[in-house]
Amino acid sequence: MRNGPVYLDESRSFEERARDLVSRMTLEEKVSQMLFNAPAIPRLGIPAYNWWNEALHGVARAGTATVFPQAIGMAATFDEALVKRVAEVISDEARAKHHEYARKNDRGIYKGLTFWSPNVNIFRDPRWGRGHETYGEDPYLTSRLGVAFVKGLQGDHPKYLKVAACAKHFAVHSGPEAERHSFNAIASPKDLYETYLPAFEACVKEGKVEAVMGAYNRTNDEPCCGSKTLLVDILRGEWGFEGHVTSDCWAIRDFHLHHKVTATAPESAALAVKNGCDLNCGNTYGNLLVALEEGLITEEDIDRSVTRLMITRMKLGMFDKEENVPYTKISYEVNDCQEHRDLAREVAIRSITLLKNDGILPLDINKIKSVAVIGPNADSRKALMGNYYGTASKYVTVLEGIRDYCGKDVRVFYSVGSPLADQFSENLSRMLGEGPDRLSEAVSCAEKADVTILCLGLDETLEGEEGDTGNQYFSGDKEDLSLPKCQVELLEAVLATGKPVIVVVLAGSALDLRLADEKANAVLQAWYPGEEGGHAVASIIFGESNPSGRLPVTFYRSADELPDFRDYNMKGRTYRYMETEPLYPFGYGLSYTTFDYSDLMLSADRIRAGEPIECSVKVRNTGKYDGYEVVQLYLKDMEASTYVPRWQLNGIRCVFLKAGEEKTVKFTLTPRQMAMVDDLGNIILEPGKFRIFVGGSQPDERSRQLTGKEVLHADFEVTGEPVKFR
């Protein structure tokens, strides 16, 4: 296209083409392209484009799509490769949808190729309503799964992006939801670089994520979507980010309406653009022309942002011939096809975490004649979904999954037992002038059955995003960790029958499960397991599959053990800094088989600062069931000059072992992983002694009590001069 405009010349670089395209736009046209619902510019051949799309655990809000387990469920697999496979399927369906709709000139919301996923915020407090959108409380696990998800979405083509991923919400964002438009999160330099920033850094540097979304709140007094510290100094300065930044939706108007850091909408728009927020989800950037007139911003500032946005669209092939762009021929029929449903089922199975088992599981279907399936989440589609979901072509609830497995030979009793939440129960009671209407039925079902599967928990109406469409009754966060009172009454009544009870919890966060742990025969955490959740639960309960999920969050005994929700200091939070014994620890999960560890070996017992160290261990399946083991490596700095985590996850390997099989698992610890973060945010590898722990859990006393296993450990020493990474 040598005789045509540069922006249409596919032999030129995307940057050259984007600069040429922007140079041909009027000022008004440039500003229009900085809004999420960018209009067409027909004279330049630019079609309308809506930047807003979602894909936390499947293409969301755009019709039929495979619905995988919610992000927190995927995190429970601890499996980078599996999460990457999920993202690859999502991007296949995204491409198929986009091109199908575009050929019909349907370019509306949720039809584009820019996905505002993944959410790599740290789930620092189990009361946060949006925590189930994340990969849990640990920076390393979140980093590894975030990078895997980004790579799966964006693909590996040397020229084109499959879709554009977006790491959100940058940064230091995890509640409170009700105050997010005005809240100021105070985080020390140490907590920033040790906890809140590593996953974003990994997504930028390793994942090459195309976009980053700013958070609603302020961080250390600066609104995140206009923060010089976050967007200029750290994101682009320290990390070298070259993609585009988008605001969270209507976050920029919060600058003047709620944060009060600016006085007017033009001032808010100028502050955001000046500090590198290129795209506005909202309408505040409609004031940029006024900001320009008032001297608050320059046209060069606008050009910079629009160029970045056009580069992203060009990377997606939107200005190139369709036949030259890979991914354009992915068939629409891939959406929620059987292959993808099979993967959704596999991921759901791998996510389910067995928290307690007195030997009742797996159930032998040949030895039972009846099963009671009870509870508000037993036949709930909402309990499968989490939030930010698409529409599956078929949903399998727990009740349906149990029925499918049992067939005609085993009687399945069913009762909802109670409402999901007390508010529903109270409203019903007032309306009818009586108490709970299904409790007696539930008890009768439990009494008649050989075993009860009691499905409790939450859904997006009880934990979720503030103002989200699914969240009608609450701000999003939980007041405490308790199950709703009506569910506790149901649990007590079913347990009182004296019949065997298996509790299945469908929820996206840690709950107070002390009663279930004390009195139920088994407890399963199923998270929000997606469209095939019911089949997955049945597969685990009846022993078709071996449970291998591990907790990506700590299960506290109650909210009384937690610091103030609004306090972002990490002291007393998560397994790395908690001072109390958990009910169920991070990294914990039971199996139907047993795994033994032996021969933990280090490549050296002494290394110089700046050198890596290698670690190997033998893992043998000593039980009767084939299954996955999640091998976890934790590192402890024994002689740090400042306070550091008790130990820190620094390696994960998911290994499938047949009964009796043994494999050698290897890790490499980098110098950066050995470094500590001081009070000023400096990242330094100090000479001294370190301890490596390797096993199927973290090396805490509670894990040892629950598993009956000790983790292996080995010590090494780092010598020489300190190495500074920041």
Secondary structure, 3 states (H helix, E strand, C coil): CCCCCHHHCCCCCHHHHHHHHHHCCCHHHHHHCCECEECCEHHHCECCEECCCCCCCCCCCCCECCCCCCHHHHHCCCCHHHHHHHHHHHHHHHHHHHHHHHCCCCCCCCCCCECCCCECCCCCCCCCCCHHHCCCCCHHHHHHHHHHHHHHHHCCCCCCCCCECEEEEECCCCCCHHHCCCCEECCCHHHHHHHHCHHHHHHHHCCCCCEEEECCCEECCEEHHHCHHHHHHHHHHHCCCCCEEECCCCCCCHHHHHHCCCCCHHHHHHHHHHCCCCEECCCHHHHHHHHHHCCCCCHHHHHHHHHHHHHHHHHCCCCCCHHHCCCCCCCHHHCCCHHHHHHHHHHHHHHCEEEEECCCCCCCHHHCCEEEEECCCCCCCHHHHCCCCCECCCCCCHHHHHHHHHCCCCEEEEECCCCCCHHHHHHHHHHHCCCCCCHHHHHHHHHHCCEEEEEEECCCCCCCCCCCCCCCCCCCCCCCCCCCHHHHHHHHHHHCCCCCEEEEEECCCCCCCHHHHHHCCEEEECCCCCCCHHHHHHHHHCCCCCCCCCCCCCECCCHHHCCCCCCCCCCCCHHHHCCCCCCECCCCCECCCCEEEEEEEECCCEEECCCCEEEEEEEEECCCCCEEEEEEEEEEECCCCCCCCCCEEEEEEEEEECCCCEEEEEEEECHHHHCEECCCCCEEECCEEEEEEEECCCCCHHHHHHHCCCCEEEEEEEECCCEECC
